[in-house]
Amino acid sequence: MIFDLTWYQLGAAIIGLPVIILIVEYINEIRYVRKNKALGCEPPSSFGAFPLGIPVLAKFFKAHMDSNLNQFCREKFDEFGVRTVRVQTLTRKLTATIDPENLKAILATQFKEFDLGLRYYQFQPLMGDGIFTLSGSGWYHSRALLRPHFTTEEVSRLRDLEDHCQVLLDLLRQKSTDPASAGIFDVQELFFKLTIDTATEMLFGESTESLSGGRKMTGSQFAAADEFAKAFNTGQNWLLYRAMAQRLYNLVTSKEYKDSTKICHSFVDYYVDRALKAAEKGEDEYDEEGRKKYYFLKELTKETRDPVLMRDQALNILLAGRDTTAGTLSFTFALFLRNKRVFHKLREAILQDFGTGTENITFQSLKRCEYLKNVINEVLRLYPQVPLNFRTANKDTTLPRGGGPDESKPVFIKKGTAVFYATYSLQRDKEFWGEDANEFVPERWENHKFSAWRYIPFNGGPRICLGQQFALTEIAYVITRVLQNFKDIETTPEFLAGPVKEYNTLTLGVSGGVPISFTPA
């Protein structure tokens, strides 16, 4: 009898729980509608309300697995003909928007009403307390700590970048003449190695030497650097999974994730300890040519001697500085392969402005090369490195637009609601960018006047990317040096069949890589 009763109760619970959830959701929805009316707001369009948004989530994850997530989101905005929508996700509703006025509110005018929400808890085990995980006073302190290290003086230092570019250029020549691969190779892989080399040298005073295979390192040093690079990739993948799990992030973990976190922390701790010891002795460090070395951790000791804080800040900058630059370079050459006219036009402009050497390449002259700027702007418009982002309301608030049939009314945002903004969709809005919004047309920037909130590849407001000029300088410099040295590019027919495929981690990359061959000038 007890056995029968237990199973009866279990069956009732299984049947009753969804009913209870639906009743609670119905009550919450009534309260939401009443709150909108009380504040002079109207609800936006809704998407995927029943049952519990499961079909929407399934389509979302399928699009992610098919390397089609950003296009899926853009198509949904186009399909509904709206710029702001409420989306049901299991027992919670979130708001998604590409309305420039809403983005301006979230990121600038109502900045203090939104924070990172769960991101701190999702990212903290690996990234710690850094500029990309903190909100409020902790974020303000981190930003103040880091701002001096991204001055124009520092981003102008191209000498170290040229050393790494020389290694890259040599590899491009070698791989383009390799008979084993018919001269075709994945340049995205090399860009990721280049950017981790430049980022670690800037941060730690010592490069991982991924491109050169550790030519200046002992075997054990290179092994540790290589292990770190792989662990950092693994860790980032797990951060994405934890972010996608939202409130269930604690269930998303593994031995692989924990091991990669330990490897990353141990690797950076070594350089933090070295910088602290040098600071205690008051010693300066010099490179092989006797030039005084500047690097981030050393300069950071002037502000703090907390080793954990130093590690956290270094990892946060590495997260932003490596993948975003490599991803943008990869999409640039993927687009060149589909638009050879742009490649040759830009090469002519580069040779005219800079010649074939490095003597005329400076931070200022890179900014003055108009067509180079236009090309980079267009790549970042089509493929912003953070195509989807979010903020969480830390109080009951409103957004200025999105409510009602014509979206002209304000929208009520309940405390704790996640508001996603899709930069990728925003920057391909045909109403503003024209019918060719999905096409790679650098010339559109020649006379293009645009609202600042329709183009935000580096975010906007107080949290705008501190390393924006650093990234743009590195991207422009690498493109310039490659086009000075190579007069043509080729790829496989398969790569040109269909659009460029994307993959989303925390940033955006080209799915399957960028197969390419370079013809030396």
C-alpha positions as CSV (number, residue, x, y, z in Angstrom):
1,M,0.0,0.0,0.0
2,I,2.8,2.4,0.9
3,F,4.6,1.5,-2.4
4,D,1.4,2.3,-4.4
5,L,0.9,5.6,-2.5
6,T,4.5,6.6,-3.2
7,W,4.3,6.1,-6.9
8,Y,0.9,7.8,-6.9
9,Q,2.4,10.8,-5.2
10,L,5.3,10.8,-7.6
11,G,3.0,10.7,-10.6
12,A,1.0,13.6,-9.2
13,A,4.1,15.6,-8.6
14,I,5.3,15.0,-12.2
15,I,2.0,16.1,-13.6
16,G,1.4,18.9,-11.1
17,L,4.8,20.6,-11.3
18,P,4.3,21.9,-14.8
19,V,0.8,23.1,-13.9
20,I,2.2,25.0,-10.9
21,I,4.9,26.6,-13.1
22,L,2.3,27.7,-15.6
23,I,0.1,29.1,-12.9
24,V,3.0,31.1,-11.4
25,E,4.0,32.3,-14.9
26,Y,0.4,33.4,-15.6
27,I,0.2,35.4,-12.3
28,N,3.6,37.0,-13.1
29,E,2.4,37.9,-16.5
30,I,-0.6,39.7,-15.1
31,R,1.6,41.6,-12.7
32,Y,3.9,42.5,-15.6
33,V,1.1,43.9,-17.7
34,R,-0.3,45.9,-14.8
35,K,3.2,47.3,-14.1
36,N,3.5,48.4,-17.7
37,K,0.2,50.2,-17.5
38,A,1.1,51.9,-14.2
39,L,4.3,53.3,-15.7
40,G,2.9,54.3,-19.1
41,C,4.6,51.4,-20.8
42,E,3.5,48.7,-23.2
43,P,4.8,45.1,-23.5
44,P,7.0,44.4,-26.5
45,S,6.2,41.5,-28.9
46,S,6.7,38.1,-27.5
47,F,8.4,35.0,-28.9
48,G,8.3,31.4,-27.9
49,A,5.9,31.6,-25.0
50,F,4.7,28.0,-25.0
51,P,5.6,25.4,-23.8
52,L,8.1,27.1,-21.6
53,G,10.1,28.3,-24.6
54,I,11.5,24.9,-25.2
55,P,11.1,24.9,-29.0
56,V,12.9,28.3,-29.1
57,L,15.8,27.1,-27.0
58,A,16.1,24.0,-29.1
59,K,16.3,26.1,-32.3
60,F,18.8,28.4,-30.6
61,F,21.1,25.6,-29.6
62,K,20.8,23.9,-33.0
63,A,21.8,27.2,-34.7
64,H,24.8,27.4,-32.4
65,M,25.8,23.8,-33.3
66,D,25.3,24.6,-37.0
67,S,27.6,27.7,-36.8
68,N,24.6,29.8,-37.6
69,L,23.6,31.4,-34.3
70,N,24.1,35.1,-35.3
71,Q,22.2,34.7,-38.6
72,F,19.4,32.9,-36.7
73,C,19.0,35.8,-34.4
74,R,19.1,38.3,-37.2
75,E,16.5,36.4,-39.2
76,K,14.2,36.3,-36.2
77,F,14.3,40.0,-35.8
78,D,13.6,40.3,-39.6
79,E,10.8,37.7,-39.4
80,F,9.0,39.5,-36.6
81,G,9.7,43.0,-38.0
82,V,10.6,44.3,-34.6
83,R,13.7,45.6,-32.8
84,T,12.7,44.6,-29.3
85,V,11.2,41.3,-28.2
86,R,10.5,39.3,-25.0
87,V,11.6,35.7,-25.2
88,Q,10.4,32.8,-23.0
89,T,13.3,30.6,-21.7
90,L,12.0,27.8,-19.4
91,T,10.6,29.6,-16.3
92,R,12.1,33.0,-17.1
93,K,11.6,35.7,-19.7
94,L,14.4,37.8,-21.1
95,T,14.3,40.8,-23.4
96,A,16.3,41.0,-26.6
97,T,16.8,44.3,-28.5
98,I,18.6,45.9,-31.4
99,D,17.0,49.3,-31.0
100,P,19.8,52.0,-30.8
101,E,17.9,54.0,-28.3
102,N,17.6,51.0,-26.0
103,L,21.3,50.3,-26.4
104,K,22.1,53.9,-25.5
105,A,20.0,53.5,-22.4
106,I,21.5,50.2,-21.3
107,L,25.2,51.1,-22.0
108,A,25.2,54.8,-21.2
109,T,22.3,57.0,-20.0
110,Q,20.9,54.3,-17.6
111,F,24.3,52.6,-17.1
112,K,23.9,52.3,-13.3
113,E,20.6,50.5,-13.6
114,F,22.2,47.5,-15.4
115,D,25.1,45.3,-14.5
116,L,26.7,42.0,-15.5
117,G,24.3,39.9,-13.5
118,L,25.3,36.2,-13.3
119,R,28.4,36.7,-15.5
120,Y,30.6,37.2,-12.4
121,Y,29.7,33.8,-11.0
122,Q,29.9,32.1,-14.3
123,F,33.4,33.4,-15.1
124,Q,34.9,33.9,-11.7
125,P,36.6,30.5,-11.2
126,L,38.9,31.1,-14.2
127,M,38.9,34.9,-14.7
128,G,38.7,36.0,-11.0
129,D,37.9,39.6,-10.1
130,G,38.7,41.6,-13.3
131,I,37.4,44.3,-15.5
132,F,35.2,41.9,-17.5
133,T,33.7,40.1,-14.5
134,L,33.0,42.9,-12.1
135,S,30.3,45.5,-11.8
136,G,29.9,48.5,-9.5
137,S,32.7,49.8,-7.4
138,G,34.9,46.8,-8.2
139,W,34.6,47.5,-11.9
140,Y,35.4,51.2,-11.4
141,H,38.5,50.3,-9.5
142,S,39.7,47.9,-12.2
143,R,39.1,50.4,-14.9
144,A,41.0,53.1,-13.1
145,L,43.8,50.6,-12.5
146,L,44.1,49.6,-16.2
147,R,43.4,52.9,-18.0
148,P,47.0,54.3,-17.8
149,H,48.3,51.2,-19.6
150,F,46.3,51.9,-22.8
151,T,47.5,55.4,-23.5
152,T,48.4,56.4,-27.1
153,E,52.1,56.3,-26.1
154,E,51.9,52.6,-25.3
155,V,49.7,51.6,-28.3
156,S,52.2,53.4,-30.5
157,R,54.9,50.8,-29.8
158,L,55.1,48.9,-33.0
159,R,58.7,47.8,-32.7
160,D,57.8,44.6,-30.8
161,L,54.9,43.9,-33.1
162,E,57.2,44.0,-36.1
163,D,59.4,41.2,-34.6
164,H,56.4,38.9,-34.4
165,C,55.2,40.0,-37.9
166,Q,58.5,38.9,-39.3
167,V,58.0,35.4,-38.0
168,L,54.4,35.4,-39.4
169,L,55.6,36.6,-42.8
170,D,58.2,33.9,-43.0
171,L,55.6,31.3,-42.2
172,L,53.2,32.6,-44.8
173,R,56.0,32.2,-47.4
174,Q,56.9,28.7,-46.3
175,K,53.4,27.4,-46.1
176,S,52.3,28.9,-49.4
177,T,55.0,26.9,-51.2
178,D,54.6,23.6,-49.2
179,P,53.9,20.9,-51.8
180,A,52.5,18.6,-49.2
181,S,49.4,20.9,-48.8
182,A,49.5,22.4,-52.3
183,G,50.3,25.6,-50.7
184,I,46.9,25.9,-48.9
185,F,46.9,26.3,-45.1
186,D,44.7,27.8,-42.4
187,V,45.8,31.3,-41.7
188,Q,43.4,31.7,-38.8
189,E,45.5,29.3,-36.8
190,L,48.5,31.5,-37.4
191,F,46.7,34.7,-36.4
192,F,45.7,33.1,-33.1
193,K,49.3,32.2,-32.5
194,L,50.4,35.7,-33.4
195,T,48.0,37.4,-31.1
196,I,48.8,35.2,-28.1
197,D,52.5,35.9,-28.7
198,T,52.0,39.7,-28.9
199,A,49.5,39.7,-26.0
200,T,51.8,37.7,-23.6
201,E,54.8,39.8,-24.5
202,M,52.8,42.9,-23.7
203,L,51.4,41.5,-20.5
204,F,54.2,39.4,-19.1
205,G,57.3,40.8,-20.8
206,E,57.9,37.4,-22.4
207,S,56.1,35.9,-25.4
208,T,54.8,32.4,-25.6
209,E,56.5,32.1,-29.0
210,S,53.7,30.0,-30.4
211,L,54.6,31.0,-34.0
212,S,58.3,30.2,-33.8
213,G,57.9,27.0,-31.8
214,G,59.7,28.5,-28.8
215,R,63.0,29.2,-30.6
216,K,64.3,31.4,-27.7
217,M,62.9,29.0,-25.0
218,T,64.1,25.8,-23.3
219,G,62.0,22.8,-24.1
220,S,60.2,22.9,-20.7
221,Q,59.5,26.7,-21.1
222,F,57.8,26.2,-24.5
223,A,55.9,23.1,-23.2
224,A,54.5,25.2,-20.4
225,A,53.6,28.1,-22.7
226,D,52.0,25.7,-25.2
227,E,50.0,24.0,-22.4
228,F,48.8,27.4,-21.2
229,A,47.6,28.4,-24.7
230,K,45.6,25.2,-25.0
231,A,44.3,25.4,-21.5
232,F,43.1,29.0,-22.0
233,N,41.2,27.9,-25.1
234,T,39.6,25.1,-23.2
235,G,38.7,27.3,-20.3
236,Q,37.0,29.9,-22.6
237,N,34.9,27.2,-24.1
238,W,33.6,26.2,-20.7
239,L,32.9,29.8,-19.8
240,L,30.6,30.0,-22.8
241,Y,28.8,26.8,-21.8
242,R,28.4,28.2,-18.2
243,A,27.1,31.5,-19.6
244,M,24.6,29.7,-21.8
245,A,23.3,27.7,-18.8
246,Q,22.4,31.0,-17.1
247,R,21.2,30.2,-13.5
248,L,22.2,26.5,-13.9
249,Y,25.9,27.5,-14.4
250,N,27.1,25.6,-11.3
251,L,26.0,22.3,-13.1
252,V,28.3,23.1,-16.0
253,T,31.7,22.0,-14.8
254,S,34.2,19.1,-15.4
255,K,37.6,17.9,-14.6
256,E,38.8,19.4,-17.9
257,Y,37.5,22.8,-16.9
258,K,39.1,22.6,-13.4
259,D,42.4,21.4,-14.8
260,S,42.6,24.1,-17.4
261,T,41.8,26.8,-14.7
262,K,44.7,25.5,-12.6
263,I,47.1,25.5,-15.6
264,C,46.2,29.1,-16.5
265,H,46.5,30.4,-13.0
266,S,49.8,28.6,-12.4
267,F,51.3,30.0,-15.7
268,V,50.3,33.6,-15.0
269,D,51.3,33.3,-11.3
270,Y,54.9,32.6,-12.4
271,Y,55.1,36.0,-14.2
272,V,53.3,37.8,-11.4
273,D,55.8,36.5,-9.0
274,R,58.7,37.5,-11.3
275,A,57.3,41.1,-11.7
276,L,56.8,41.4,-7.9
277,K,60.4,40.3,-7.2
278,A,61.8,42.8,-9.8
279,A,59.7,45.6,-8.3
280,E,60.9,44.8,-4.8
281,K,64.5,45.0,-6.0
282,G,63.8,48.1,-8.0
283,E,65.4,46.5,-11.0
284,D,64.7,47.4,-14.6
285,E,64.7,44.8,-17.3
286,Y,66.3,45.1,-20.8
287,D,65.8,43.3,-24.1
288,E,68.5,41.7,-26.2
289,E,69.3,45.1,-27.8
290,G,69.7,46.8,-24.4
291,R,66.4,48.6,-24.6
292,K,64.4,49.0,-21.4
293,K,61.4,46.7,-21.4
294,Y,57.9,47.8,-20.8
295,Y,55.2,45.3,-19.9
296,F,51.9,45.3,-18.1
297,L,52.6,43.3,-15.0
298,K,55.7,45.3,-14.2
299,E,53.8,48.6,-14.6
300,L,50.9,47.3,-12.5
301,T,53.2,46.8,-9.5
302,K,53.3,50.6,-9.3
303,E,49.6,50.4,-8.5
304,T,49.2,47.2,-6.5
305,R,51.3,44.4,-5.0
306,D,48.3,42.0,-4.7
307,P,49.3,38.9,-6.6
308,V,45.8,37.5,-7.1
309,L,44.5,40.9,-8.3
310,M,47.4,41.2,-10.7
311,R,46.7,37.7,-12.1
312,D,43.0,38.4,-12.5
313,Q,43.6,41.6,-14.4
314,A,46.2,40.0,-16.7
315,L,43.8,37.1,-17.6
316,N,41.0,39.5,-18.2
317,I,43.1,41.6,-20.7
318,L,44.4,38.4,-22.3
319,L,40.8,37.2,-22.9
320,A,40.0,40.5,-24.7
321,G,43.2,41.1,-26.4
322,R,44.0,37.8,-28.1
323,D,40.8,36.3,-29.6
324,T,39.2,39.6,-30.7
325,T,42.2,40.6,-32.8
326,A,42.8,37.2,-34.3
327,G,39.1,36.8,-35.1
328,T,39.0,40.2,-36.9
329,L,42.1,39.4,-38.9
330,S,40.7,36.0,-39.9
331,F,37.4,37.5,-41.1
332,T,39.3,40.2,-43.0
333,F,41.2,37.6,-45.1
334,A,38.1,35.4,-45.4
335,L,36.3,38.4,-46.9
336,F,39.3,39.3,-49.1
337,L,39.2,35.8,-50.6
338,R,35.5,36.5,-51.6
339,N,36.3,40.1,-52.7
340,K,39.6,40.2,-54.5
341,R,38.8,43.7,-55.8
342,V,39.0,45.0,-52.2
343,F,42.3,43.1,-51.6
344,H,44.0,44.7,-54.6
345,K,42.5,48.2,-54.0
346,L,43.7,48.1,-50.4
347,R,47.1,46.9,-51.5
348,E,47.5,49.8,-53.9
349,A,46.5,52.2,-51.1
350,I,49.0,50.7,-48.7
351,L,51.9,50.7,-51.2
352,Q,51.1,54.4,-52.0
353,D,51.0,55.4,-48.3
354,F,53.7,53.2,-46.8
355,G,55.8,51.8,-49.6
356,T,57.2,48.3,-49.0
357,G,59.1,48.8,-45.7
358,T,58.3,49.8,-42.1
359,E,59.9,53.3,-42.1
360,N,56.6,55.1,-42.8
361,I,54.3,53.0,-40.6
362,T,53.4,54.7,-37.4
363,F,50.4,54.8,-35.2
364,Q,49.4,58.2,-36.7
365,S,50.0,57.1,-40.3
366,L,48.0,54.0,-39.9
367,K,45.0,56.1,-38.8
368,R,45.5,58.4,-41.8
369,C,45.2,55.6,-44.4
370,E,41.5,56.0,-45.2
371,Y,40.8,52.9,-47.2
372,L,42.5,50.7,-44.6
373,K,40.3,52.3,-41.9
374,N,37.2,51.7,-44.1
375,V,38.1,48.0,-44.6
376,I,38.6,47.4,-40.9
377,N,35.4,49.3,-40.1
378,E,33.4,47.2,-42.6
379,V,34.9,43.9,-41.2
380,L,33.9,44.9,-37.7
381,R,30.4,45.9,-38.9
382,L,29.8,42.5,-40.4
383,Y,31.6,40.5,-37.8
384,P,31.7,42.3,-34.4
385,Q,33.8,40.2,-32.1
386,V,31.1,40.1,-29.4
387,P,28.0,39.5,-31.5
388,L,25.7,38.8,-28.6
389,N,26.0,40.4,-25.2
390,F,23.7,41.1,-22.2
391,R,23.1,43.2,-19.1
392,T,20.9,42.5,-16.2
393,A,18.6,45.1,-14.6
394,N,19.6,45.6,-11.0
395,K,16.3,47.5,-10.2
396,D,12.9,47.9,-11.7
397,T,13.4,50.2,-14.7
398,T,12.3,50.9,-18.2
399,L,13.7,51.1,-21.7
400,P,12.7,54.0,-24.0
401,R,11.4,52.0,-26.9
402,G,10.0,48.7,-28.0
403,G,6.5,48.7,-26.5
404,G,3.2,48.5,-28.4
405,P,2.5,47.7,-32.1
406,D,4.7,50.4,-33.5
407,E,7.4,50.0,-30.8
408,S,7.2,53.7,-29.9
409,K,6.3,53.1,-26.2
410,P,8.7,52.5,-23.3
411,V,9.1,49.0,-22.0
412,F,9.1,47.9,-18.4
413,I,12.1,45.8,-17.3
414,K,11.7,44.0,-14.0
415,K,14.7,43.8,-11.6
416,G,16.7,40.6,-12.5
417,T,15.6,40.5,-16.1
418,A,18.4,39.8,-18.6
419,V,18.5,42.1,-21.6
420,F,20.3,40.8,-24.5
421,Y,21.6,43.1,-27.3
422,A,22.6,41.6,-30.6
423,T,25.4,43.8,-32.1
424,Y,25.6,41.5,-35.1
425,S,22.0,42.0,-36.0
426,L,22.1,45.8,-35.2
427,Q,25.0,46.3,-37.6
428,R,23.2,44.5,-40.4
429,D,19.9,46.4,-40.1
430,K,18.8,47.0,-43.7
431,E,16.6,50.0,-42.8
432,F,19.8,51.9,-41.8
433,W,22.6,50.2,-43.7
434,G,20.7,49.6,-46.9
435,E,19.7,46.6,-48.9
436,D,23.4,45.6,-49.2
437,A,23.7,45.5,-45.4
438,N,25.0,41.9,-45.5
439,E,27.6,42.6,-48.2
440,F,31.2,43.6,-47.7
441,V,31.4,47.1,-49.1
442,P,34.2,49.2,-47.5
443,E,33.3,52.1,-49.8
444,R,30.1,52.7,-47.7
445,W,32.3,54.4,-45.1
446,E,33.6,57.1,-47.4
447,N,30.6,59.4,-46.9
448,H,28.7,57.5,-44.3
449,K,27.2,59.4,-41.4
450,F,25.8,57.2,-38.7
451,S,24.5,57.3,-35.2
452,A,27.1,56.1,-32.7
453,W,24.6,53.6,-31.3
454,R,24.1,51.8,-34.6
455,Y,27.8,50.8,-34.8
456,I,29.3,49.5,-31.5
457,P,31.9,46.8,-32.3
458,F,33.8,47.9,-29.1
459,N,30.7,48.4,-27.0
460,G,29.7,51.9,-25.8
461,G,29.3,54.1,-22.8
462,P,31.5,53.8,-19.7
463,R,32.4,50.2,-20.5
464,I,33.6,50.9,-24.0
465,C,36.7,48.8,-24.7
466,L,39.8,50.2,-23.1
467,G,42.0,48.4,-25.6
468,Q,40.2,49.7,-28.7
469,Q,43.1,51.6,-30.1
470,F,45.6,48.9,-29.2
471,A,43.5,46.3,-31.1
472,L,42.9,48.6,-34.2
473,T,46.6,49.4,-34.3
474,E,47.6,45.7,-34.3
475,I,45.0,44.8,-36.9
476,A,46.0,47.6,-39.2
477,Y,49.7,46.9,-38.8
478,V,49.4,43.2,-39.6
479,I,47.2,43.8,-42.6
480,T,49.6,46.4,-43.9
481,R,52.7,44.2,-43.5
482,V,51.0,41.2,-45.1
483,L,49.7,43.2,-48.1
484,Q,53.1,44.8,-48.6
485,N,54.7,41.4,-48.9
486,F,52.1,39.5,-50.9
487,K,50.4,40.5,-54.2
488,D,47.7,37.9,-54.4
489,I,45.7,35.2,-52.5
490,E,43.9,32.0,-53.4
491,T,41.7,29.5,-51.6
492,T,39.7,26.3,-52.3
493,P,36.4,26.2,-54.2
494,E,34.8,24.6,-51.2
495,F,35.6,27.7,-49.0
496,L,34.0,30.0,-51.5
497,A,30.8,27.9,-51.7
498,G,28.3,29.7,-49.5
499,P,28.7,32.4,-46.9
500,V,31.5,32.6,-44.4
501,K,30.7,30.2,-41.5
502,E,31.0,31.5,-38.0
503,Y,31.6,29.9,-34.6
504,N,30.7,31.5,-31.4
505,T,32.8,31.1,-28.2
506,L,33.1,34.2,-26.1
507,T,34.2,35.9,-29.3
508,L,33.6,35.2,-33.0
509,G,35.8,33.1,-35.3
510,V,35.6,31.5,-38.8
511,S,34.3,28.0,-38.5
512,G,36.7,25.5,-40.0
513,G,39.4,28.1,-40.4
514,V,40.5,30.2,-43.4
515,P,42.3,28.1,-46.1
516,I,44.6,30.3,-48.1
517,S,47.7,30.6,-50.2
518,F,49.8,33.8,-50.7
519,T,51.7,34.9,-53.7
520,P,54.9,36.8,-52.7
521,A,55.3,40.3,-54.2
